[in-house]
């Protein structure tokens, strides 16, 4: 098993699922709201999935940062797709091409 470390580069470059150790860290850290105590480690991060709320939490988990960010981006894009000002802006862009 490797030593925990800074995984910032891995998180940004990973195309999807990224496995990490409990003590890993990265710049995307945000505290899990369900935790009373926090430390800047994946174990305490809201993007770290270690099965904490199950009977058998694990020492290794999965980072959900990329999938969370993609979901937020996609829902934002879909919400603004039908916005009349966005549609007018797109029509204006097409006319100027």
PyMOL commands that set and color helices and strands:
alter all, ss='L'
color gray80, all
select helices_A, chain A and resi 8-13+42-44+65-81+84-96
alter helices_A, ss='H'
color red, helices_A
select strands_A, chain A and resi 18-21+48-49+60-63
alter strands_A, ss='S'
color yellow, strands_A
deselect
rebuild
show_as cartoon
